[in-house]
């Protein structure tokens, strides 16, 4: 009897296990569908000859070798004024531009462009031929040479002077020059010149004059006085219509672009060779020194929005015209 009961229990348990197995097998799992790769798409891209393009040189050379997912046609320009009309007229799909100019264009083009990524943080440095400047406080009573009257260098310098308790109109004398070459010549002639210059020009000047030293990084100084904004030099913008018509292709471009910026930061020597190849900096040896100081990044999403909006807020308070007369709304920021 006991033996029969044990046998019946075993049979029952086996039936339960079998039923469970059949039930599990009978479940229809909905497979997670991977987004289909986009058809090969042509991207018309414009960038500025400088740090904003350094992070893209690997992508450019890969595109020339036809080893990228899409056809990236990149043209570099000396000034943003050459890029703006092409973007306004729809001759470009993507552009790498100064951050505040992107805001101006958003207003001018009635929302037809969006910022998709920060590609360069601050590239401005205080340099001198002496040893007198160790902090912003040391600038009091000094004459500072700079380019960029009425543009980002002036706004950034004034903001940092004020945040460090200095009055830009009383405590320092800022002499604006039209060309960095003019400042370089003055640095070469004197042992007590102080100037604000961008990378990679700082590296170029240091190669010509070993007396020139970096005293302060405006990016680092900005981080000391602000917890809700960052100094942003360049951004990557896209025509809204292009991004909407080619969502998968644009997402794939951003992935390849980000990989290119990461390559620039982890393979500095190789990137320096490409920077020389594309004529951004005359010699790879100089580019190799400049690249780590150019703050090349690819910041997207909420972090990008926070960095850009905080930076534009500072510029807006300095001069509303610098950002197009008003701060951009949320439509300015591209979302995947």
C-alpha positions, 0 to 999 in steps of 0.5 A: 500500500505504502509502495503504491502511494509512493508510486502514485505521488511520483507519477503525480509529481512527474505530471506536474513537472511535465505540465509546467514544462509544456506551459513554459514552452507554450508561452510566446515571448515577444522578441525585442526588436533591434532598430533597423539600420538606416540606409546610407545617408549623405551628411553635409557637415561644416566645421570651424578650423580649430578645437571644434573640429579636432574631435572629428578628424578620426571620423573624417579620415574614416569617412574618406576611407568609406569605413563609416556607416554614412557618407560624411562630407565635411568642409572646414571654414575659417570663420562662422560667418562663412557657415551661417548663410549655408545653414540658413539656406539649407545647404548644410545638415550639421554644423559645429559652431560656437555655442552662443551662435547656435542660440542666435541661429535658433532665434533667427531660423525660427527653431529650424536648428537644434543643438545635439551635443557639446563638442568643446568646453572652454579653450581660453587661457590666461598666459603671460611671459612673467610669473606674476599671475597665480590666481584671478586676484593677481590680475588686479591692476594689470593690463590684459591683452585679448581678442574677441571684443563683444564676443565670448572671450570678453563675456567670459573674462568679465564674468570671471573677474566679477565672480572673483570680486574684481570690476572689469572696468576699474580693476583691470585694463583690457586691451582688445586686439583684432588678431591673435598674431598681434598679441603673439608679437607683443608677447615675444617683445616683452617679459611682462605681458598678460593675455587671454588666448585660445587653444590651439593658438596658445600651443603655437605661441609657446612653440615660438616663444618658450617664455610664454606660460599658461597662468590660468585656465578659464574653464577651471576658474569657471568651475570654481565659481559656478556649480550649475553651469560650464564654460562651453565653446562649441556645439554640434547643431543639426537642422531639425527637419534633417534629424526628423527625416533621418532619425536612425541615421542621425543617431548612428552619426552621433554614435560615430562622432562620439567614438571619434571624440573619444579617440582624440582624447585617448590617442593623442599622438595619432590624432595630432598627425590627423590635425596636421593633415587637415591643416588645423595646426601647422605641426603635429608636435604642436597639436599633440601639446594642444589637444589635451588642453582643448577640452574635447567632449561629446556631451548629450542629453540632459547633461548637455542641456544643463551645460548649455543653458547655464552657459547661455544664462551667463551670456544673456545676463552680460548681453542679451544680444549675445544669445539672440535677444532671448534664451532659447526654449526647450525646443532648442535641445535635440532629444533622441 
